[in-house]
Structure formats: structure tokens, C-alpha cells
């Protein structure tokens, strides 16, 4: 039975009101702490351009000495209005827009949106396209975790790790460029399948990467696990219990670090994930060290999934044969007037989706990505709303850092792995 997770849809307004109330009442004050003793509370603004924050985030932090007594995340500095923009575009033109929310998980944003539209259309995605999606999703998961590990280690002072992680990240971006023509925001996943079949030589390069990546992950562990400073910064810091995270709707590595094995790839398989054997790494107490170990272990599991998908890659079409949705093959445009007209109508007008609504959840690098689409029968969605895990997870920062050192808050924020493009959107 899948656990219920509560999503706070109106969180932006609540956070803003809470911030105004606190800013009006908390500056610098002296309060009696005991007989003959006083302690000072100081309000410190961390951000919105502090180098230790991941994105444009402002943290209104109340300190007693070096101890964090309260914290309020202030968001909205990179608000883009993507969800509203999507309502003014035809369905297939929405894909490059939603990819730019969580800019480290663009395949996942596209997959959630396309999955919702495909459900409303009743389209069955060809098996080859499903496997190609899995390959690119897991490569994207590794890439996102590499950026997290490199930047988090940088926050902890381990500067060399940043360059090592970005070395492997560049290899993945080269693979994305090879299959789609773009290194980032590839628009590779389409409604009904994928943009194009993989080119010659792509499989060999992916297999070479999969052979190399586990060794690189071993090196990352050796560099960090034997560093006493890193271990002191991670072990026993930022601890939060499982019930608190479930109450906030937190999913992904943060929840699994507490020992909860919830993963949508296993709990509610999509895109043929039930065809592959892999484990769900979990932690024990839910501290920053467990969060580090869970994400690190996912490197190996993603590699296993990619290798299995390559081994069992089915033959057949890479996109649905339904010509009401998919563009006709390029070679037909020069010989078929019907294909040319069909191409023109799809590009200019788009396709119509029957009235209805659908929520499509998937497992991303930071937790549950979900897309809600409401269709009114036209060629444009009436409503598009994304459940981005970074926004949900950011709510857990306060219970993680309360009554802990300010230095531990920086490490905790790094292990939180928030992407502000997904928070604000």
C-alpha cells in the first residue's frame, strides 16, 4: 500500500506571510536566559547571492551565537511563470518550456508532462521508445547526482571533487548531444515516444561510460569516506525523523535516507521499469551522511539499469505510429503531399486532446516529479501544474537545522540538493 504524501500547493503565500511576520518582530534583542544571564538573538540574511546557496535562495536565519534558532527560506527570486506559459502553447510546444524548471532534470520534467498527455490520449508508447527513455532518464539521474556531489563537496571544502564530478558530467552531456543534438534541454522525449532513434556508435559509448562510472564512484567514496573533516561535517548532523518527512510530503533520497524504501520506479512502475532488476538504497537514521550514501549508491544502481536496457533494447519504432500525434518521417515530406500537409498542421496547430485531467508521477533525482494536466478538448492545455520535489523538500530545511550550528546548516543545505528553478518556476 503506497503511503500518502501531502503536497503544500499554497506554500509560496504561506512562506511569504511567515517571513513578513518574523522580519517585523525579529531583529537583534536580548532575552533573559537564566539568573544573571542573557543571550542575544541576531537575524542574519544568507543570500540571495551567498556562494553557499544552490541557486537564488534567501535564508532569513535567527542565530544565538553560532546556533540556529529559526530559519525561513525566502523564495521567488527566479520565478518564470512556466506553468502559466504552458497554457498558451500547443501540447508539443510545452515540452521545451517545462524542461527548464529543474534545469538538472530536464528529461524528468519532459517525461512527467508527456506521460500525462499520453494517458489522456490513450497512447501506448512503443517498447523501444520506453527503453530509450529509461536509458536517458538514468543517465540524467547520474548527471544530476554528479552536480550535487561536486557542488556539495565544494561547500564542505573538498574543492578537487568538483572537478572530478564534472569530468564525468561532461561525458554524459556529450552522450545527450550525440542522441539529440543538444547537451542540455534536449527535447528528446516526445508525446508518444522519443525524438529520434539512437545514432550509430551511441550504444558503444554508453557501454564504455557504464564500465567506467562504477570505478569513478569508488574513487569518490575513497576521497570523501577517508576524509575526517567531511565525515565530521556529515555524521549526526541534520537529523530528521521519517514521520516528519512524510508529513511534509518529502520523497526521494531524503526520505530513503531515513530507512523508507519508497521509490516510484518500484512502487508504481512506468516506462518498463518493472523489466529491470535494481535495488533501492536506504539509510538508517536520516542524517547528512545517510543522504550522501544513498545518492552515492544510486550511481551503481542507475548503471545497472542502463546496461540492462541496452542488453534488452527491443527492435521496432521509436515513436507511436499514430499520425494524429507524431510527425511523419522526414523522408516522406519530399514525396507525399499528405505527409507534408499533416506535418504542417501538427507544427502550426498541434493535436487536440480529449477533455479530462491526469496526474502522472515519476521518480526523479530529488524525489517525486509529477505533472497535472487538464485538457478541455483544444490543442492547448487548460492547466499545467508540476509537483517539483525541490519545493517540497525545502520545507524540511527548518526541522533539519533547528538548534544546530550554522556551519552544519550549510552542509545540510548542500545535502538537501534544492534546485531553485524548480522551486520558483
C-alpha positions as a LaTeX table, in Angstrom:
\begin{tabular}{lrrr}
\hline
Residue & $x$ (\AA) & $y$ (\AA) & $z$ (\AA) \\
\hline
Unk1 & 0.00 & 0.00 & 0.00 \\
Unk2 & 1.59 & 3.26 & $-1.10$ \\
Unk3 & 2.00 & 5.85 & 1.67 \\
Unk4 & 0.18 & 9.13 & 1.29 \\
Unk5 & 2.29 & 12.24 & 0.85 \\
Unk6 & 0.90 & 15.70 & 1.49 \\
Unk7 & 1.76 & 18.36 & $-1.06$ \\
Unk8 & 1.56 & 22.02 & 0.00 \\
Unk9 & 0.13 & 23.75 & $-3.05$ \\
Unk10 & $-0.18$ & 27.17 & $-1.42$ \\
Unk11 & 3.25 & 27.19 & 0.15 \\
Unk12 & 4.51 & 30.36 & $-1.56$ \\
Unk13 & 1.93 & 32.61 & 0.10 \\
Unk14 & 2.37 & 30.93 & 3.49 \\
Unk15 & 6.15 & 31.33 & 3.39 \\
Unk16 & 5.89 & 34.98 & 2.37 \\
Unk17 & 3.44 & 35.81 & 5.17 \\
Unk18 & 5.56 & 33.93 & 7.71 \\
Unk19 & 8.63 & 35.86 & 6.55 \\
Unk20 & 6.90 & 39.26 & 6.93 \\
Unk21 & 5.73 & 38.40 & 10.41 \\
Unk22 & 9.18 & 37.26 & 11.52 \\
Unk23 & 11.06 & 40.13 & 9.88 \\
Unk24 & 8.81 & 42.61 & 11.69 \\
Unk25 & 9.40 & 41.01 & 15.06 \\
Unk26 & 12.94 & 39.60 & 14.98 \\
Unk27 & 15.97 & 41.86 & 14.72 \\
Unk28 & 18.60 & 41.94 & 17.45 \\
Unk29 & 17.36 & 41.54 & 21.00 \\
Unk30 & 18.39 & 40.42 & 24.46 \\
Unk31 & 16.29 & 37.87 & 26.28 \\
Unk32 & 16.70 & 36.52 & 29.81 \\
Unk33 & 18.26 & 33.08 & 29.69 \\
Unk34 & 18.60 & 32.50 & 33.39 \\
Unk35 & 19.55 & 34.22 & 36.60 \\
Unk36 & 22.14 & 36.85 & 35.79 \\
Unk37 & 22.46 & 35.69 & 32.18 \\
Unk38 & 21.17 & 36.96 & 28.84 \\
Unk39 & 21.54 & 35.71 & 25.31 \\
Unk40 & 21.33 & 37.65 & 22.08 \\
Unk41 & 19.33 & 36.66 & 19.04 \\
Unk42 & 20.62 & 38.01 & 15.75 \\
Unk43 & 18.84 & 37.87 & 12.41 \\
Unk44 & 21.20 & 37.08 & 9.54 \\
Unk45 & 20.32 & 37.15 & 5.85 \\
Unk46 & 22.09 & 34.34 & 3.99 \\
Unk47 & 21.56 & 35.11 & 0.33 \\
Unk48 & 20.08 & 35.70 & $-2.08$ \\
Unk49 & 23.57 & 35.59 & $-3.62$ \\
Unk50 & 25.56 & 33.78 & $-0.97$ \\
Unk51 & 28.03 & 31.36 & $-2.59$ \\
Unk52 & 26.94 & 28.52 & $-0.28$ \\
Unk53 & 23.35 & 28.52 & $-1.57$ \\
Unk54 & 22.26 & 26.39 & $-4.51$ \\
Unk55 & 20.50 & 28.89 & $-6.71$ \\
Unk56 & 18.98 & 32.24 & $-5.84$ \\
Unk57 & 17.72 & 31.46 & $-2.33$ \\
Unk58 & 17.48 & 33.74 & 0.69 \\
Unk59 & 17.53 & 32.27 & 4.18 \\
Unk60 & 16.28 & 34.51 & 6.99 \\
Unk61 & 18.26 & 32.95 & 9.84 \\
Unk62 & 17.88 & 33.70 & 13.54 \\
Unk63 & 21.06 & 32.91 & 15.46 \\
Unk64 & 22.04 & 32.63 & 19.09 \\
Unk65 & 25.78 & 32.80 & 18.78 \\
Unk66 & 26.55 & 30.08 & 16.25 \\
Unk67 & 23.34 & 28.14 & 16.96 \\
Unk68 & 20.41 & 28.34 & 14.54 \\
Unk69 & 17.22 & 29.11 & 16.48 \\
Unk70 & 14.95 & 29.72 & 13.49 \\
Unk71 & 15.12 & 29.84 & 9.71 \\
Unk72 & 12.72 & 30.93 & 6.98 \\
Unk73 & 13.50 & 30.23 & 3.29 \\
Unk74 & 12.56 & 33.22 & 1.09 \\
Unk75 & 11.89 & 32.13 & $-2.48$ \\
Unk76 & 10.65 & 33.64 & $-5.72$ \\
Unk77 & 13.80 & 35.36 & $-7.00$ \\
Unk78 & 13.83 & 33.31 & $-10.23$ \\
Unk79 & 10.08 & 32.99 & $-10.79$ \\
Unk80 & 9.48 & 32.38 & $-14.50$ \\
Unk81 & 5.76 & 31.67 & $-14.80$ \\
Unk82 & 6.39 & 28.49 & $-16.75$ \\
Unk83 & 3.14 & 26.77 & $-15.75$ \\
Unk84 & 1.09 & 29.74 & $-16.95$ \\
Unk85 & 3.14 & 29.99 & $-20.14$ \\
Unk86 & 2.35 & 26.33 & $-20.89$ \\
Unk87 & $-1.37$ & 27.13 & $-21.05$ \\
Unk88 & $-0.76$ & 29.42 & $-24.05$ \\
Unk89 & 1.14 & 26.87 & $-26.12$ \\
Unk90 & 0.13 & 23.74 & $-28.03$ \\
Unk91 & 0.92 & 20.50 & $-26.25$ \\
Unk92 & 4.06 & 19.59 & $-28.14$ \\
Unk93 & 5.43 & 23.14 & $-27.72$ \\
Unk94 & 5.10 & 22.88 & $-23.94$ \\
Unk95 & 7.91 & 20.31 & $-23.71$ \\
Unk96 & 10.90 & 22.68 & $-24.11$ \\
Unk97 & 9.25 & 25.08 & $-21.64$ \\
Unk98 & 8.77 & 22.61 & $-18.77$ \\
Unk99 & 12.29 & 21.22 & $-19.28$ \\
Unk100 & 13.70 & 24.48 & $-17.97$ \\
Unk101 & 12.19 & 24.29 & $-14.48$ \\
Unk102 & 14.55 & 21.86 & $-12.76$ \\
Unk103 & 17.43 & 22.55 & $-15.13$ \\
Unk104 & 19.36 & 19.49 & $-13.93$ \\
Unk105 & 16.46 & 17.08 & $-14.55$ \\
Unk106 & 15.11 & 18.13 & $-17.93$ \\
Unk107 & 14.41 & 14.57 & $-19.07$ \\
Unk108 & 12.27 & 14.04 & $-15.97$ \\
Unk109 & 10.27 & 17.22 & $-16.47$ \\
Unk110 & 9.55 & 16.19 & $-20.07$ \\
Unk111 & 8.74 & 12.62 & $-19.06$ \\
Unk112 & 6.17 & 13.71 & $-16.46$ \\
Unk113 & 4.42 & 16.05 & $-18.88$ \\
Unk114 & 4.46 & 13.65 & $-21.84$ \\
Unk115 & 3.27 & 10.80 & $-19.61$ \\
Unk116 & 0.26 & 12.83 & $-18.50$ \\
Unk117 & $-0.63$ & 13.79 & $-22.09$ \\
Unk118 & $-0.18$ & 10.21 & $-23.32$ \\
Unk119 & $-2.52$ & 8.99 & $-20.59$ \\
Unk120 & $-5.18$ & 11.48 & $-21.65$ \\
Unk121 & $-4.75$ & 10.48 & $-25.31$ \\
Unk122 & $-4.73$ & 6.76 & $-24.53$ \\
Unk123 & $-1.50$ & 6.28 & $-26.48$ \\
Unk124 & 0.65 & 3.20 & $-25.99$ \\
Unk125 & 4.35 & 4.08 & $-26.24$ \\
Unk126 & 6.37 & 1.52 & $-28.29$ \\
Unk127 & 8.67 & $-0.72$ & $-26.21$ \\
Unk128 & 11.82 & 0.59 & $-27.90$ \\
Unk129 & 10.87 & 4.15 & $-27.02$ \\
Unk130 & 10.24 & 3.14 & $-23.40$ \\
Unk131 & 13.69 & 1.60 & $-23.12$ \\
Unk132 & 15.33 & 4.61 & $-24.76$ \\
Unk133 & 13.54 & 6.83 & $-22.26$ \\
Unk134 & 14.84 & 4.74 & $-19.36$ \\
Unk135 & 18.42 & 4.94 & $-20.68$ \\
Unk136 & 18.30 & 8.72 & $-20.92$ \\
Unk137 & 16.45 & 9.15 & $-17.62$ \\
Unk138 & 19.07 & 7.17 & $-15.73$ \\
Unk139 & 21.92 & 8.98 & $-17.45$ \\
Unk140 & 20.20 & 12.22 & $-16.39$ \\
Unk141 & 19.90 & 10.89 & $-12.81$ \\
Unk142 & 23.64 & 10.19 & $-12.71$ \\
Unk143 & 24.39 & 13.60 & $-14.19$ \\
Unk144 & 22.23 & 15.37 & $-11.61$ \\
Unk145 & 23.84 & 13.44 & $-8.75$ \\
Unk146 & 27.29 & 14.34 & $-10.11$ \\
Unk147 & 26.46 & 18.04 & $-9.98$ \\
Unk148 & 25.06 & 17.58 & $-6.46$ \\
Unk149 & 28.16 & 15.71 & $-5.25$ \\
Unk150 & 30.61 & 18.13 & $-6.82$ \\
Unk151 & 28.92 & 21.28 & $-5.53$ \\
Unk152 & 28.20 & 19.78 & $-2.11$ \\
Unk153 & 31.81 & 18.74 & $-1.67$ \\
Unk154 & 32.78 & 22.29 & $-2.68$ \\
Unk155 & 30.55 & 23.62 & 0.12 \\
Unk156 & 32.42 & 21.37 & 2.54 \\
Unk157 & 35.83 & 22.49 & 1.30 \\
Unk158 & 36.67 & 19.46 & $-0.86$ \\
Unk159 & 37.44 & 21.51 & $-3.97$ \\
Unk160 & 39.01 & 18.75 & $-6.09$ \\
Unk161 & 35.83 & 16.66 & $-6.01$ \\
Unk162 & 34.05 & 19.35 & $-8.04$ \\
Unk163 & 36.39 & 18.86 & $-10.99$ \\
Unk164 & 36.27 & 15.07 & $-10.80$ \\
Unk165 & 32.47 & 15.01 & $-10.84$ \\
Unk166 & 32.21 & 17.49 & $-13.68$ \\
Unk167 & 34.62 & 15.36 & $-15.71$ \\
Unk168 & 32.03 & 12.54 & $-15.76$ \\
Unk169 & 29.18 & 15.03 & $-16.19$ \\
Unk170 & 30.76 & 16.26 & $-19.42$ \\
Unk171 & 30.81 & 12.71 & $-20.77$ \\
Unk172 & 27.07 & 12.37 & $-20.15$ \\
Unk173 & 26.35 & 15.71 & $-21.81$ \\
Unk174 & 28.34 & 14.53 & $-24.82$ \\
Unk175 & 26.06 & 11.47 & $-24.99$ \\
Unk176 & 22.98 & 13.71 & $-24.83$ \\
Unk177 & 24.38 & 15.80 & $-27.66$ \\
Unk178 & 25.01 & 12.67 & $-29.67$ \\
Unk179 & 21.43 & 11.37 & $-29.35$ \\
Unk180 & 19.53 & 14.67 & $-29.53$ \\
Unk181 & 21.83 & 17.38 & $-30.87$ \\
Unk182 & 21.72 & 19.30 & $-27.57$ \\
Unk183 & 23.74 & 18.99 & $-24.37$ \\
Unk184 & 21.02 & 20.45 & $-22.16$ \\
Unk185 & 17.24 & 20.87 & $-22.55$ \\
Unk186 & 17.30 & 18.28 & $-25.29$ \\
Unk187 & 13.56 & 17.92 & $-26.02$ \\
Unk188 & 14.38 & 14.27 & $-26.69$ \\
Unk189 & 11.26 & 12.82 & $-25.02$ \\
Unk190 & 8.16 & 13.49 & $-27.15$ \\
Unk191 & 4.48 & 12.68 & $-26.76$ \\
Unk192 & 4.27 & 9.09 & $-27.99$ \\
Unk193 & 7.95 & 8.21 & $-27.79$ \\
Unk194 & 11.27 & 9.94 & $-28.41$ \\
Unk195 & 12.52 & 12.49 & $-30.91$ \\
Unk196 & 14.77 & 10.12 & $-32.84$ \\
Unk197 & 16.35 & 6.70 & $-32.67$ \\
Unk198 & 19.84 & 6.48 & $-31.21$ \\
Unk199 & 22.61 & 7.07 & $-33.79$ \\
Unk200 & 25.31 & 4.55 & $-34.73$ \\
Unk201 & 28.01 & 4.34 & $-32.07$ \\
Unk202 & 25.79 & 5.65 & $-29.26$ \\
Unk203 & 25.35 & 2.25 & $-27.62$ \\
Unk204 & 29.10 & 1.60 & $-27.59$ \\
Unk205 & 29.82 & 4.97 & $-25.99$ \\
Unk206 & 27.15 & 4.44 & $-23.32$ \\
Unk207 & 28.55 & 0.99 & $-22.52$ \\
Unk208 & 32.04 & 2.47 & $-22.21$ \\
Unk209 & 30.69 & 5.06 & $-19.78$ \\
Unk210 & 28.91 & 2.35 & $-17.77$ \\
Unk211 & 32.15 & 0.40 & $-17.49$ \\
Unk212 & 33.99 & 3.48 & $-16.24$ \\
Unk213 & 31.40 & 5.04 & $-13.92$ \\
Unk214 & 31.49 & 2.45 & $-11.07$ \\
Unk215 & 35.26 & 2.88 & $-10.81$ \\
Unk216 & 34.85 & 6.64 & $-10.66$ \\
Unk217 & 32.18 & 6.28 & $-7.96$ \\
Unk218 & 34.62 & 4.12 & $-5.98$ \\
Unk219 & 37.18 & 6.91 & $-6.23$ \\
Unk220 & 34.66 & 9.48 & $-4.99$ \\
Unk221 & 33.98 & 7.30 & $-1.95$ \\
Unk222 & 37.69 & 6.84 & $-1.26$ \\
Unk223 & 38.29 & 10.57 & $-1.40$ \\
Unk224 & 35.41 & 11.52 & 0.89 \\
Unk225 & 34.98 & 8.49 & 3.18 \\
Unk226 & 38.60 & 8.75 & 4.32 \\
Unk227 & 38.40 & 12.48 & 4.97 \\
Unk228 & 37.79 & 13.02 & 8.68 \\
Unk229 & 36.71 & 16.64 & 8.16 \\
Unk230 & 33.97 & 15.61 & 5.70 \\
Unk231 & 32.80 & 12.81 & 7.98 \\
Unk232 & 32.62 & 15.15 & 10.99 \\
Unk233 & 30.54 & 17.58 & 8.93 \\
Unk234 & 28.07 & 14.89 & 7.81 \\
Unk235 & 27.66 & 12.30 & 10.54 \\
Unk236 & 24.96 & 13.10 & 13.07 \\
Unk237 & 24.06 & 16.47 & 11.51 \\
Unk238 & 20.73 & 17.49 & 10.03 \\
Unk239 & 18.89 & 14.51 & 11.53 \\
Unk240 & 15.14 & 14.44 & 10.93 \\
Unk241 & 12.77 & 11.56 & 11.55 \\
Unk242 & 10.75 & 9.68 & 8.95 \\
Unk243 & 7.35 & 10.80 & 10.24 \\
Unk244 & 8.26 & 14.46 & 9.90 \\
Unk245 & 9.35 & 14.00 & 6.29 \\
Unk246 & 6.21 & 12.02 & 5.41 \\
Unk247 & 4.08 & 14.75 & 6.97 \\
Unk248 & 5.76 & 17.33 & 4.74 \\
Unk249 & 5.39 & 15.19 & 1.62 \\
Unk250 & 9.15 & 14.71 & 1.21 \\
Unk251 & 10.20 & 11.89 & $-1.13$ \\
Unk252 & 13.32 & 10.67 & $-2.89$ \\
Unk253 & 16.80 & 10.30 & $-1.35$ \\
Unk254 & 15.88 & 12.45 & 1.66 \\
Unk255 & 13.09 & 10.08 & 2.66 \\
Unk256 & 15.07 & 6.95 & 1.77 \\
Unk257 & 17.92 & 8.17 & 3.98 \\
Unk258 & 15.62 & 7.58 & 6.99 \\
Unk259 & 15.15 & 3.92 & 6.01 \\
Unk260 & 11.91 & 4.28 & 3.98 \\
Unk261 & 12.27 & 2.47 & 0.63 \\
Unk262 & 9.60 & 4.44 & $-1.28$ \\
Unk263 & 10.63 & 4.70 & $-4.95$ \\
Unk264 & 8.09 & 5.13 & $-7.75$ \\
Unk265 & 10.19 & 3.01 & $-10.11$ \\
Unk266 & 9.34 & 0.06 & $-7.86$ \\
Unk267 & 6.07 & 1.14 & $-6.23$ \\
Unk268 & 4.32 & 2.33 & $-9.42$ \\
Unk269 & 6.50 & 1.25 & $-12.37$ \\
Unk270 & 6.33 & 3.30 & $-15.57$ \\
Unk271 & 8.14 & 3.17 & $-18.92$ \\
Unk272 & 9.08 & $-0.53$ & $-18.44$ \\
Unk273 & 10.95 & $-0.04$ & $-15.14$ \\
Unk274 & 9.40 & $-3.29$ & $-13.98$ \\
Unk275 & 11.57 & $-5.06$ & $-16.57$ \\
Unk276 & 14.80 & $-4.24$ & $-14.73$ \\
Unk277 & 16.47 & $-5.55$ & $-11.59$ \\
Unk278 & 17.86 & $-2.93$ & $-9.21$ \\
Unk279 & 17.98 & $-2.17$ & $-5.52$ \\
Unk280 & 16.67 & 0.81 & $-3.57$ \\
Unk281 & 19.46 & 2.18 & $-1.34$ \\
Unk282 & 18.24 & 3.28 & 2.11 \\
Unk283 & 19.85 & 4.84 & 5.15 \\
Unk284 & 19.36 & 4.29 & 8.86 \\
Unk285 & 18.99 & 7.49 & 10.91 \\
Unk286 & 18.39 & 10.15 & 8.26 \\
Unk287 & 21.42 & 12.38 & 8.84 \\
Unk288 & 23.51 & 14.14 & 6.20 \\
Unk289 & 25.83 & 11.15 & 5.96 \\
Unk290 & 22.92 & 8.86 & 5.08 \\
Unk291 & 21.77 & 11.33 & 2.41 \\
Unk292 & 25.26 & 11.29 & 0.93 \\
Unk293 & 25.48 & 7.50 & 0.96 \\
Unk294 & 22.03 & 6.95 & $-0.55$ \\
Unk295 & 22.72 & 9.22 & $-3.52$ \\
Unk296 & 26.19 & 7.77 & $-3.97$ \\
Unk297 & 24.79 & 4.22 & $-4.03$ \\
Unk298 & 22.32 & 5.27 & $-6.74$ \\
Unk299 & 25.25 & 5.75 & $-9.14$ \\
Unk300 & 25.74 & 1.98 & $-9.23$ \\
Unk301 & 22.04 & 1.14 & $-9.50$ \\
Unk302 & 21.49 & 3.54 & $-12.40$ \\
Unk303 & 24.40 & 1.98 & $-14.25$ \\
Unk304 & 22.82 & $-1.47$ & $-13.77$ \\
Unk305 & 19.52 & $-0.25$ & $-15.22$ \\
Unk306 & 21.21 & 1.33 & $-18.25$ \\
Unk307 & 23.18 & $-1.83$ & $-19.02$ \\
Unk308 & 20.03 & $-3.99$ & $-18.76$ \\
Unk309 & 18.13 & $-1.60$ & $-21.03$ \\
Unk310 & 20.90 & $-1.76$ & $-23.63$ \\
Unk311 & 21.04 & $-5.56$ & $-23.42$ \\
Unk312 & 17.28 & $-5.92$ & $-23.91$ \\
Unk313 & 16.66 & $-2.95$ & $-26.22$ \\
Unk314 & 13.70 & $-4.03$ & $-28.39$ \\
Unk315 & 13.51 & $-3.54$ & $-32.13$ \\
Unk316 & 10.70 & $-1.51$ & $-33.62$ \\
Unk317 & 9.54 & 2.11 & $-33.86$ \\
Unk318 & 10.85 & 4.82 & $-31.55$ \\
Unk319 & 7.59 & 6.77 & $-31.56$ \\
Unk320 & 3.90 & 5.93 & $-31.80$ \\
Unk321 & 2.58 & 5.19 & $-35.31$ \\
Unk322 & $-0.47$ & 7.35 & $-34.54$ \\
Unk323 & $-0.18$ & 10.07 & $-37.19$ \\
Unk324 & $-2.61$ & 12.31 & $-35.33$ \\
Unk325 & 0.10 & 12.89 & $-32.74$ \\
Unk326 & 3.50 & 12.08 & $-34.22$ \\
Unk327 & 5.17 & 13.98 & $-37.04$ \\
Unk328 & 5.53 & 11.95 & $-40.27$ \\
Unk329 & 9.01 & 10.63 & $-41.10$ \\
Unk330 & 11.22 & 13.30 & $-42.63$ \\
Unk331 & 11.90 & 11.32 & $-45.81$ \\
Unk332 & 8.17 & 11.26 & $-46.63$ \\
Unk333 & 7.90 & 15.05 & $-46.84$ \\
Unk334 & 9.56 & 15.18 & $-50.26$ \\
Unk335 & 7.32 & 12.52 & $-51.84$ \\
Unk336 & 3.96 & 12.65 & $-50.05$ \\
Unk337 & 1.63 & 15.65 & $-50.14$ \\
Unk338 & $-0.46$ & 14.06 & $-47.39$ \\
Unk339 & 2.59 & 13.81 & $-45.12$ \\
Unk340 & 3.54 & 17.41 & $-45.88$ \\
Unk341 & 0.05 & 18.70 & $-45.01$ \\
Unk342 & $-0.05$ & 16.59 & $-41.88$ \\
Unk343 & 3.35 & 17.91 & $-40.81$ \\
Unk344 & 2.24 & 21.49 & $-41.43$ \\
Unk345 & $-0.97$ & 21.12 & $-39.39$ \\
Unk346 & 0.79 & 19.46 & $-36.46$ \\
Unk347 & 3.50 & 22.12 & $-36.33$ \\
Unk348 & 1.15 & 25.10 & $-36.67$ \\
Unk349 & $-1.97$ & 23.90 & $-34.84$ \\
Unk350 & $-0.83$ & 20.92 & $-32.79$ \\
Unk351 & $-3.03$ & 17.97 & $-31.86$ \\
Unk352 & $-6.22$ & 18.01 & $-29.81$ \\
Unk353 & $-6.53$ & 16.16 & $-26.50$ \\
Unk354 & $-9.93$ & 14.89 & $-25.29$ \\
Unk355 & $-11.36$ & 16.67 & $-22.22$ \\
Unk356 & $-10.13$ & 15.23 & $-18.93$ \\
Unk357 & $-7.40$ & 15.54 & $-16.34$ \\
Unk358 & $-4.45$ & 13.42 & $-15.30$ \\
Unk359 & $-1.62$ & 13.44 & $-12.73$ \\
Unk360 & 1.48 & 11.50 & $-13.79$ \\
Unk361 & 4.21 & 10.89 & $-11.14$ \\
Unk362 & 7.75 & 9.65 & $-11.75$ \\
Unk363 & 10.88 & 9.17 & $-9.61$ \\
Unk364 & 13.46 & 11.88 & $-10.21$ \\
Unk365 & 16.89 & 12.63 & $-8.71$ \\
Unk366 & 15.34 & 14.67 & $-5.88$ \\
Unk367 & 12.10 & 12.75 & $-5.38$ \\
Unk368 & 8.66 & 12.62 & $-6.94$ \\
Unk369 & 8.21 & 14.73 & $-10.05$ \\
Unk370 & 4.57 & 14.90 & $-11.07$ \\
Unk371 & 2.66 & 16.70 & $-13.76$ \\
Unk372 & $-1.04$ & 17.53 & $-13.61$ \\
Unk373 & $-2.64$ & 18.31 & $-16.97$ \\
Unk374 & $-6.24$ & 19.32 & $-17.51$ \\
Unk375 & $-7.47$ & 19.18 & $-21.11$ \\
Unk376 & $-10.53$ & 20.94 & $-22.49$ \\
Unk377 & $-10.57$ & 19.36 & $-25.96$ \\
Unk378 & $-8.45$ & 22.05 & $-27.62$ \\
Unk379 & $-4.84$ & 21.93 & $-28.87$ \\
Unk380 & $-3.62$ & 23.74 & $-25.72$ \\
Unk381 & $-3.74$ & 22.51 & $-22.12$ \\
Unk382 & $-6.26$ & 24.30 & $-19.91$ \\
Unk383 & $-3.99$ & 23.80 & $-16.87$ \\
Unk384 & $-0.47$ & 22.52 & $-16.29$ \\
Unk385 & 0.93 & 22.14 & $-12.78$ \\
Unk386 & 4.20 & 20.50 & $-11.81$ \\
Unk387 & 4.95 & 18.92 & $-8.46$ \\
Unk388 & 8.63 & 19.70 & $-8.13$ \\
Unk389 & 10.37 & 17.88 & $-5.26$ \\
Unk390 & 12.78 & 20.74 & $-4.56$ \\
Unk391 & 9.88 & 22.94 & $-3.40$ \\
Unk392 & 8.53 & 20.20 & $-1.13$ \\
Unk393 & 11.95 & 19.25 & 0.20 \\
Unk394 & 12.86 & 22.85 & 1.05 \\
Unk395 & 10.19 & 22.75 & 3.78 \\
Unk396 & 12.28 & 20.15 & 5.59 \\
Unk397 & 15.25 & 22.51 & 5.98 \\
Unk398 & 13.90 & 24.12 & 9.16 \\
Unk399 & 13.46 & 20.92 & 11.22 \\
Unk400 & 16.85 & 19.73 & 9.94 \\
Unk401 & 18.84 & 22.74 & 11.12 \\
Unk402 & 16.99 & 23.94 & 14.24 \\
Unk403 & 19.25 & 24.15 & 17.32 \\
Unk404 & 22.32 & 23.10 & 15.32 \\
Unk405 & 25.44 & 25.01 & 14.33 \\
Unk406 & 25.35 & 27.49 & 11.44 \\
Unk407 & 28.19 & 25.58 & 9.76 \\
Unk408 & 26.06 & 22.43 & 9.86 \\
Unk409 & 23.24 & 24.35 & 8.16 \\
Unk410 & 25.49 & 24.93 & 5.13 \\
Unk411 & 26.26 & 21.21 & 4.94 \\
Unk412 & 22.56 & 20.36 & 5.38 \\
Unk413 & 21.52 & 22.70 & 2.58 \\
Unk414 & 24.07 & 21.01 & 0.34 \\
Unk415 & 22.72 & 17.56 & 1.16 \\
Unk416 & 19.18 & 18.84 & 0.56 \\
Unk417 & 20.09 & 19.39 & $-3.12$ \\
Unk418 & 17.47 & 22.06 & $-3.94$ \\
Unk419 & 17.16 & 23.42 & $-7.48$ \\
Unk420 & 15.63 & 26.88 & $-7.30$ \\
Unk421 & 14.42 & 26.80 & $-10.89$ \\
Unk422 & 12.06 & 24.04 & $-9.80$ \\
Unk423 & 11.14 & 25.76 & $-6.55$ \\
Unk424 & 10.10 & 29.06 & $-8.15$ \\
Unk425 & 9.11 & 28.00 & $-11.71$ \\
\hline
\end{tabular}
